[in-house]
Amino acid sequence: MTTLFVTRHPGAVEWAERQGFNIDRQIDHLDPAVIQPGDTVIGILPVNLAAEVCARGGRFFNLSLDLPPEARGRELSADDLEHFGARLEEYSVKKTT
């Protein structure tokens, strides 16, 4: 079982380290084909990728924030993430036909 943190943001990596999360690999982009049953994926993913993680038997934890509009579109530091209430929330996502 592997824990992947999908982010390209240094502030998010530092935030996760401060939280003491046990992350096996930090990656910029997720190839869902690598997900094995029992793997954990942390990050902010498009819903179709989150659904594929879940369909492959993985767990998906969204990095959720209470981000005001004026803070969007800029690089956030670990301090910013803490200020905006960063937290991991588990979602089970399923594609319907």
Residue, then its C-alpha position, 0 to 999 in steps of 0.5 A: m500500500t502506497t500513499l501518493f501526494v499529488t501536488r506541484h505546490p511547494g507550500a502544500v508539500e511543506w504543509a503536509e510535512r508539518q502535519g506529519f503525514n506519512i507520504d511515500r511519494q509526491i508526484d505532480h500528476l497522477d496516472p491512475a493506472v498505477i493505483q493498486p487496491g489499498d493505495t491512498v491518494i491525497g491532493i486535489l483531483p478532477v472528479n473523473l480521476a478521483a472516481e478512477v482511484c476509487a474504482r481501482g480500490g484506492r482511497f481518495f483524500n481531498l486537500s480541502l481549503d476555505l479559500p476566499p476569492e482574492a486568494r485564488g490563482r496565486e501560490l500559497s505557502a504552508d502558512d497560507l494553507e493553515h490560515f485557510g483551514a487546510r484539511l484532508e477529507e476522504y471522498s468515495v467517488k463513483k462514476t454512474t452510467 
